[in-house]
C-alpha cells in the first residue's frame, strides 16, 4: 500500500516540509544523567501507568542517538522535531548542565550535517520535579523559570536550530495534568487546570520574547493540539454544549495567543475557578508567532448534560485506532479550515499526526496496514485544507519510533519504526517505507 497525493498537490513541492517527531521523556532514557521530573514521580505512583512502567530506559536514545540519526536520514525527511529535556540541561541552581547541553549540541550538529532541519520543542511535559515541589505550573514563577531556561539554552545552541516551539500541547499539561489528573503531576480541580493553563501560556509569551532576542532568524512558535468538537444532534442544547466544549478544550489555548483574550466560556466559571490574570499578561501571551503547530489525532462528539456543561459520547460502528480513537480524516480538514477562518494565523505546520495500531513483527517485518491507511487519508486531508486556501507549510508524522506512551506505558505503539524494548533493535515498518517513498517521489 502506498501513501499518495494528487500529482498537482502543493505538498509535493520542494518547499513543503516533511518530517517526523519524538519527545525527550518518551525516548531518551538515561534517567541517572538528569534531574528527576514530574513524570518520574508520576510513574512511581501505583496505578498511574497502564503497564506499571516508566521512562528510565525508554528507547535509550541517549545511547543510540547516532543510529537514530541514520534512521532519520534513511527516511529522506526534510526535518526532525524533538524536545529538549529541561531537567537534563538545567541544574537545580539554574545553571546549565554542560553534559546535557553537549548531548543536544552533538545531535543538532549531526542533523545539520545530514541536511535535516532541527525543529526544537523546549517543553514537552517533563517539568523538573524541584519546580513542581514549589507549585509547578500553579506557581506563576515557573513561567519565569521557563523563560530563563529558554534564554540559556537558545544561547547555548547558537545558530544550530531551524525552528523553536516553546510548548507542546499546553492543554495536556494543564487539563490532563492539573485538572483531571490522568497525566503528571496528577492533580485535580478546575481551578488548578485553569491556573496552570494561564501560567503555561504566560511562559510561552515570555519565552517568545527571549527567542526573538536570542534567535531572531529561527522560525519560532507554539504547538497546540486540537480535538474538533461535533454535536450529537442538531438540537439547540447539544449544539450549545458542543460550542462550550470547543471553547473550553480547544479555543482556550489559541484565542489568547491570537486575540489576546480568553474565550467567552471563562465567564461561565465562578471567580475562584478563573485564572489570576495580571495586567500585561495578555499582551505577553499574544506575542507575534512565526508559525502555529497543529497536532491532530481524532474528533470528539458531545451532547448536553444536566449536571455538566457537556458530555462526550463515544461513537458507534466507526473505525478506531488502538487508543480507542475514531479515525476521522474529514474532521482534520474541517479543523484546519475553521482555524483559518476564525483567526488571522501565521503559516501552520502539522507538527503531530499519526495512529497507535496493533503492530506485530514477523520475519523482521511489520506490516502496519491500519497506520498506512490512516496516514494516507490524513495527509490527503491536509491537502484538502491547502486546496481550500489554508496556509500549511509542513507535516510531521508522529512518531519516529515506538516509545513510552505516557499513561499507557509501552502498551501502545505510535511509531513508524518498531522498537524491541528488550534489545533496542529498530525495525522500520511498512508505513516508514511508504512515507519515505512519498517524500522521495516529490518533484
C-alpha positions, 0 to 999 in steps of 0.5 A: 500500500502506498501513501499518495497525493494528487500529482498537482498537490502543493505538498509535493513541492520542494518547499513543503516540509516533511518530517517526523517527531519524538519527545525527550521523556518518551525516548531518551532514557538515561534517567541517572544523567538528569534531574528527576521530573514530574513524570518520574514521580508520576510513574512511581505512583501505583496505578498511574501507568497502564503497564506499571512502567516508566521512562528510565530506559525508554528507547535509550536514545541517549545511547543510540542517538547516532543510529537514530540519526541514520534512521532519520536520514534513511527516511529522506525527511526534510526535518526532525522535531524533538524536545529538549529535556529541561531537567537534563540541561538545567541544574537545580541552581539554574545553571546549565548542565554542560553534559546535557547541553553537549548531548543536544549540541552533538545531535543538532550538529549531526542533523545539520550535517545530514541536511535535516532541519532541527525543529526544537520543542523546549517543553514537552511535559517533563517539568523538573520535579524541584519546580513542581515541589514549589507549585509547578505550573500553579506557581506563576514563577515557573513561567519565569523559570521557563523563560530563563531556561529558554534564554540559556539554552537558545544561547547555548545552541547558537545558530544550530536550530531551524525552528523553536516551539516553546510548548507542546500541547499546553492543554495536556499539561494543564487539563490532563495534568492539573485538572483531571489528573490522568497525566503528571503531576496528577492533580485535580480541580478546575481551578488548578487546570485553569491556573496552570493553563494561564501560567503555561501560556504566560511562559510561552509569551515570555519565552517568545520574547527571549527567542526573538532576542536570542534567535531572531532568524529561527522560525519560532512558535507554539504547538497546540493540539486540537480535538474538533468538537461535533454535536450529537444532534442538531438540537439547540442544547447539544449544539450549545454544549458542543460550542462550550466544549470547543471553547473550553478544550480547544479555543482556550489555548489559541484565542489568547495567543491570537486575540489576546483574550480568553474565550467567552466560556471563562465567564461561565466559571465562578471567580475562584475557578478563573485564572489570576490574570495580571495586567500585561499578561495578555499582551505577553501571551499574544506575542507575534508567532512565526508559525502555529503547530497543529497536532491532530489525532481524532474528533470528539462528539458531545451532547448536553448534560444536566449536571455538566456543561457537556458530555462526550459520547463515544461513537458507534460502528466507526473505525478506531485506532488502538487508543480507542480513537475514531479515525476521522480524516474529514474532521482534520480538514474541517479543523484546519479550515475553521482555524483559518477562518476564525483567526488571522494565523501565521503559516501552520505546520502539522507538527503531530499526526499519526495512529497507535495500531496493533503492530506485530513483527514477523520475519523482521517485518511489520506490516502496519496496514491500519497506520498506512491507511490512516496516514494516507487519508490524513495527509490527503486531508491536509491537502484538502485544507491547502486546496481550500486556501489554508496556509500549511507549510509542513507535516510531521508524522508522529512518531519516529519510533515506538516509545513510552506512551505516557499513561499507557506505558509501552502498551501502545505503539505510535511509531513508524519504526518498531522498537524491541524494548528488550534489545533496542533493535529498530525495525522500520515498518511498512508505513516508514517505507511508504512515507519515505517513498512519498517524500522521495517521489516529490518533484 
